[in-house]
């Protein structure tokens, strides 16, 4: 944490960079500075007991700073030996309190999703997140499916688990959750367009308009927003 504090400055830039309404402290580090701190931590921990890295990640997450959580999650993603010893309790503790899309998505894609894919996190736990009153946990559940379906993140496609979560949250119109639903379905479409088309058709009456529009665009054009060019 001292390394992060040494770079701290008054945050600038668009507030979305830290998530609207987040209670986390922003230290004002640039992305390059966060990466540099993570790289140094990896170098120091690589030859130590993997649980030492897990303990460091917990300590960073406990600071409740945006940058601290980013380093915690990236550290575990870079240290495979540390990721391999994560327990379900570790994963849930690391994600507790996330209240903004940056922290939620980094947690889901770098920690929770890979742990789920590799069998260190069970379906029951992820579905419990999907039932939470906390929108951050509901988004995390859906965003975790990205690691199941995006090849660049290690995914090979998982129709069953992805659609089971989408089924549970199909009627959730919270925009933070709806955006994650769109992301989950668009990621799955790379592996099984027919399954995604069938799901959207079956839930057309309950899915948020954003999900129907963005997933429909993806299936028709390969892009979420054809005019803007976003995938």
GUZAMAR-885762 format. One line per 2 residues: for each residue x, y, z of N, C-alpha, C. Coordinates in steps of 0.1 Angstrom, whole numbers. Atoms other than C-alpha are relative to their C-alpha. Example, Ala and Ser with C-alpha at 12.3 -4.5 7.8 and 13.67 -1.06 7.14 Angstrom:
2
9 -12 0 123 -45 78 9 12 0 ~ -9 -11 0 137 -11 71 -8 11 8
END
This chain:
231
8 -12 0 0 0 0 9 13 0 ~ -8 -11 0 29 23 6 4 4 -14
-3 -4 14 38 21 -31 -11 7 -7 ~ 12 -7 6 3 31 -41 -1 14 6
1 -13 -6 3 60 -16 11 10 -5 ~ -11 -8 4 36 72 -29 -3 7 -13
4 -6 13 20 80 -63 -13 8 2 ~ 13 -7 -2 -12 95 -48 0 14 -3
2 -14 4 -25 128 -61 -15 3 0 ~ 14 -3 2 -58 146 -64 -5 -6 -12
5 7 12 -79 125 -88 -5 10 -10 ~ 5 -9 11 -87 141 -121 -6 -9 -10
6 8 11 -106 130 -152 -14 -3 3 ~ 14 3 0 -140 117 -158 -4 -9 12
3 8 -12 -157 103 -126 -3 -14 -3 ~ 3 14 3 -167 72 -145 13 -9 1
-12 7 -1 -130 62 -143 1 -7 14 ~ 0 7 -13 -137 53 -107 -14 -5 4
14 5 -2 -174 44 -110 -8 11 7 ~ 8 -10 -6 -202 68 -102 -5 -4 14
5 2 -13 -211 71 -66 8 -10 9 ~ -7 10 -8 -184 47 -53 4 6 13
-4 -4 -14 -176 49 -16 15 -2 1 ~ -14 3 0 -140 38 -24 8 13 -1
-9 -11 1 -112 63 -20 8 -1 -14 ~ -8 0 12 -95 73 -53 14 6 3
-14 -5 -2 -57 78 -51 5 8 -11 ~ -4 -8 11 -55 94 -85 12 -6 -9
-11 6 8 -29 69 -100 -5 -2 -15 ~ 3 3 14 -27 65 -138 0 -15 -1
0 14 2 -32 31 -153 14 -5 -1 ~ -14 5 1 5 29 -160 6 -1 14
-5 1 -13 13 36 -124 -5 -12 8 ~ 6 12 -6 -11 9 -112 7 -13 -5
-7 11 6 5 -15 -136 14 -2 5 ~ -14 0 -5 40 -6 -124 0 -6 15
1 5 -14 30 -12 -87 -3 -15 0 ~ 4 14 1 14 -45 -97 13 -9 -4
-11 7 5 45 -56 -116 11 -2 11 ~ -10 1 -11 68 -48 -86 -5 -10 11
5 9 -10 45 -67 -62 2 -15 -5 ~ -1 14 6 45 -98 -86 15 -4 2
-14 4 -1 83 -97 -87 4 -4 14 ~ -3 2 -14 85 -96 -49 -6 -13 5
8 11 -6 60 -124 -43 1 -13 -8 ~ 0 12 9 67 -148 -72 6 -12 6
-7 11 -5 91 -170 -53 -4 -3 15 ~ 4 3 -14 73 -169 -19 -12 -9 0
12 9 -1 45 -191 -6 -12 7 -6 ~ 12 -6 6 14 -185 -27 -10 6 9
9 -6 -10 -6 -178 4 4 14 4 ~ -5 -14 -3 16 -148 10 -7 10 -10
6 -9 10 3 -133 -22 -15 2 2 ~ 14 -1 -4 -33 -141 -12 -2 10 11
1 -9 -11 -27 -123 21 2 14 -4 ~ -3 -13 5 -13 -93 3 -13 5 -7
12 -4 8 -43 -92 -20 -12 3 10 ~ 10 -3 -10 -67 -93 10 3 13 7
-4 -12 -7 -48 -65 27 -2 12 -10 ~ 3 -10 10 -50 -44 -5 -15 3 -2
15 -2 1 -87 -50 -9 -6 7 12 ~ 6 -5 -12 -93 -41 27 3 16 1
-2 -15 -1 -79 -5 21 -12 7 -6 ~ 11 -6 6 -111 2 2 4 12 -9
-4 -10 11 -93 22 -25 -2 -6 -13 ~ 2 6 14 -100 18 -62 13 -6 -5
-12 5 5 -64 14 -70 5 -13 8 ~ -4 12 -8 -58 -11 -41 -7 -12 -5
7 12 5 -85 -34 -54 5 -4 -14 ~ -6 3 13 -71 -31 -90 12 -9 1
-12 7 -2 -37 -42 -78 -2 -14 6 ~ 3 13 -7 -51 -70 -56 -5 -10 -11
5 9 10 -70 -85 -85 10 -4 -11 ~ -10 3 10 -43 -81 -111 11 -9 5
-11 7 -6 -17 -95 -87 -4 -15 -1 ~ 4 14 0 -37 -128 -84 -1 -5 -14
1 5 14 -43 -130 -121 14 -3 -6 ~ -13 2 6 -6 -127 -128 8 -11 7
-7 11 -7 5 -152 -101 -9 -12 0 ~ 9 12 1 -11 -185 -111 1 -9 12
-2 8 -12 3 -203 -81 -9 5 11 ~ 9 -6 -11 -16 -178 -58 -15 -2 -4
14 2 4 -48 -181 -79 -4 -14 3 ~ 3 15 -1 -46 -219 -76 -3 -4 14
3 4 -14 -48 -218 -38 -12 8 6 ~ 12 -8 -4 -78 -194 -36 -11 -10 4
12 7 -4 -107 -208 -17 -13 8 -3 ~ 13 -7 2 -144 -199 -22 -1 12 10
1 -10 -10 -142 -179 10 10 12 -4 ~ -9 -10 4 -111 -160 -3 -7 8 -11
6 -7 12 -129 -151 -36 -11 9 5 ~ 11 -9 -4 -160 -138 -19 5 11 9
-6 -11 -9 -140 -118 7 6 10 -9 ~ -7 -10 9 -120 -102 -21 -10 9 -8
10 -7 8 -152 -91 -39 -10 8 9 ~ 10 -6 -9 -171 -79 -8 2 15 0
1 -15 -1 -181 -42 -9 2 7 -13 ~ -2 -6 13 -174 -36 -46 -13 7 -4
12 -8 3 -198 -8 -56 1 8 -12 ~ -2 -8 13 -186 4 -90 4 -10 -11
-2 9 11 -183 -12 -124 15 -4 -2 ~ -14 3 2 -145 -9 -126 5 -11 10
-4 10 -10 -139 -29 -94 -7 -13 -2 ~ 8 12 2 -167 -54 -100 5 -8 -12
-4 7 12 -156 -62 -136 14 -5 1 ~ -14 5 -1 -119 -65 -127 0 -13 9
1 11 -9 -128 -88 -98 -6 -12 -7 ~ 7 11 7 -152 -109 -120 9 -6 -11
-8 5 11 -128 -112 -150 13 -6 4 ~ -14 4 -3 -95 -116 -132 0 -10 12
-1 9 -12 -104 -135 -100 -12 -10 0 ~ 12 9 -2 -140 -149 -97 -2 -9 -12
3 8 12 -145 -160 -133 10 -11 -2 ~ -10 11 1 -112 -179 -136 -1 -10 11
2 10 -11 -118 -195 -102 -12 -9 -3 ~ 12 8 3 -152 -206 -113 3 -10 -12
-4 8 11 -139 -219 -146 9 -12 4 ~ -9 11 -4 -112 -239 -129 -5 -9 11
6 8 -11 -135 -254 -103 3 3 14 ~ -3 -4 -14 -123 -235 -73 -12 8 6
12 -7 -4 -156 -216 -71 -12 -7 -6 ~ 11 8 4 -188 -235 -72 -12 8 -6
12 -6 6 -220 -228 -92 -9 6 11 ~ 9 -4 -11 -240 -225 -59 4 14 5
-5 -13 -6 -218 -196 -47 -3 11 -10 ~ 3 -10 10 -222 -177 -80 -14 3 -1
14 -2 0 -259 -182 -80 -5 7 12 ~ 4 -7 -12 -261 -169 -45 3 15 -2
-2 -14 4 -245 -137 -58 -11 5 -8 ~ 10 -5 9 -271 -135 -85 -13 3 8
12 -2 -8 -298 -136 -58 1 12 10 ~ -3 -10 -9 -282 -108 -38 -8 13 -2
6 -13 2 -299 -75 -31 10 10 -5 ~ -11 -9 4 -265 -59 -38 2 -1 -15
-1 0 15 -264 -49 -75 15 -4 -4 ~ -13 4 3 -226 -53 -74 3 -14 -1
-1 15 0 -228 -90 -66 -8 -5 -12 ~ 8 5 12 -255 -95 -93 8 3 -13
-8 -3 12 -233 -78 -119 12 -9 0 ~ -12 8 0 -203 -98 -107 -3 -14 -4
4 14 4 -222 -131 -112 0 -1 -15 ~ 1 0 15 -230 -122 -148 14 2 -7
-12 -3 6 -196 -107 -155 10 -11 1 ~ -9 11 -2 -179 -138 -142 -1 -10 -12
2 9 11 -193 -157 -172 9 3 -12 ~ -9 -4 11 -170 -137 -195 13 -9 0
-11 8 -1 -141 -158 -183 -2 -15 -5 ~ 4 13 5 -160 -189 -194 -1 0 -15
4 0 14 -166 -177 -229 10 8 -9 ~ -9 -8 8 -138 -153 -241 13 -7 0
-13 8 2 -108 -172 -255 12 8 6 ~ -12 -8 -5 -84 -143 -246 1 -1 15
1 1 -15 -95 -148 -209 1 -15 4 ~ -1 14 -3 -91 -186 -211 -12 -8 -2
13 7 2 -127 -195 -219 -1 -8 -12 ~ 3 8 12 -138 -222 -242 -14 -1 -4
14 0 2 -175 -216 -241 -7 -9 10 ~ 7 8 -10 -200 -227 -215 -15 5 0
14 -4 2 -236 -224 -226 -9 -3 12 ~ 8 4 -12 -251 -242 -196 1 10 11
-2 -9 -11 -236 -221 -169 -3 14 -3 ~ 3 -14 3 -239 -188 -187 -15 2 -1
15 -2 1 -276 -192 -196 -7 -3 13 ~ 7 2 -13 -285 -205 -162 0 12 8
-1 -12 -7 -273 -173 -147 -8 11 -7 ~ 8 -10 7 -289 -152 -174 -15 -2 2
14 3 -3 -322 -170 -168 -4 5 14 ~ 4 -5 -14 -321 -161 -131 -1 15 0
-1 -14 0 -314 -124 -139 -7 7 -12 ~ 6 -5 12 -334 -120 -171 -9 12 2
10 -10 -3 -360 -97 -154 6 12 8 ~ -7 -10 -8 -334 -75 -136 3 12 -9
-1 -12 8 -337 -40 -150 9 11 6 ~ -11 -9 -5 -310 -23 -129 10 1 -11
-9 -2 12 -288 -8 -156 14 -6 2 ~ -13 6 -2 -256 -20 -140 0 -15 -2
2 14 2 -269 -55 -141 -3 -3 -15 ~ 4 2 14 -285 -52 -176 12 1 -9
-12 -1 9 -252 -41 -191 9 -12 1 ~ -8 13 -2 -235 -72 -176 -7 -11 -7
7 10 7 -263 -93 -190 3 0 -15 ~ -3 -2 14 -257 -79 -225 14 -5 -3
-14 4 2 -220 -85 -221 1 -15 1 ~ -1 14 -1 -225 -121 -210 -6 -7 -12
6 6 12 -248 -129 -239 8 2 -12 ~ -8 -3 12 -226 -112 -265 13 -9 0
-12 8 -1 -196 -131 -252 -3 -15 -3 ~ 4 13 3 -215 -164 -254 -3 -2 -15
3 1 14 -226 -156 -289 11 -4 -9 ~ -11 4 7 -191 -161 -301 2 -15 -2
-1 15 0 -195 -198 -293 -13 -7 -5 ~ 13 6 3 -232 -205 -298 -11 10 -3
10 -11 4 -253 -179 -317 -14 -6 2 ~ 14 6 -1 -283 -203 -318 -5 0 14
4 1 -14 -284 -207 -280 -4 14 4 ~ 3 -14 -4 -283 -169 -276 -12 5 -6
13 -4 7 -310 -163 -302 -12 -6 7 ~ 11 6 -7 -332 -188 -285 -3 6 14
1 -6 -13 -326 -173 -251 -7 13 -1 ~ 6 -13 2 -334 -138 -263 -15 -1 -4
13 2 5 -365 -150 -281 -10 -4 12 ~ 9 5 -11 -378 -169 -250 -2 10 11
2 -10 -11 -373 -139 -227 -2 14 -5 ~ 2 -13 6 -382 -111 -250 -9 9 8
10 -8 -8 -410 -100 -227 6 5 13 ~ -5 -3 -14 -388 -97 -196 14 7 -1
-13 -6 1 -353 -87 -209 0 15 -1 ~ -1 -15 2 -343 -50 -206 2 3 -15
-2 -4 14 -345 -31 -239 14 1 -4 ~ -14 -1 4 -308 -25 -238 6 -13 -4
-5 13 3 -301 -62 -237 -5 -5 -14 ~ 5 5 13 -324 -70 -266 6 8 -11
-6 -8 11 -310 -41 -287 15 -4 -2 ~ -14 3 2 -273 -48 -280 3 -14 -5
-3 14 4 -274 -85 -283 -5 -3 -14 ~ 5 1 14 -296 -82 -314 10 5 -10
-10 -6 9 -271 -59 -330 12 -9 -2 ~ -12 9 1 -242 -83 -321 -3 -12 -9
4 11 8 -261 -112 -337 -1 3 -15 ~ 2 -5 14 -269 -92 -369 13 5 -6
-11 -7 6 -237 -72 -374 13 -4 6 ~ -12 3 -6 -211 -86 -351 5 11 10
-3 -11 -8 -211 -53 -332 -11 4 10 ~ 10 -4 -10 -229 -41 -300 -7 13 -5
6 -13 4 -234 -6 -314 6 2 -14 ~ -6 -1 13 -229 -7 -352 5 14 -4
-5 -13 3 -226 31 -355 12 4 7 ~ -12 -3 -8 -201 34 -327 11 -9 -2
-11 10 3 -182 3 -337 4 -8 12 ~ -4 8 -12 -181 -12 -302 -4 -15 -2
3 14 1 -180 -50 -301 -8 -5 11
END
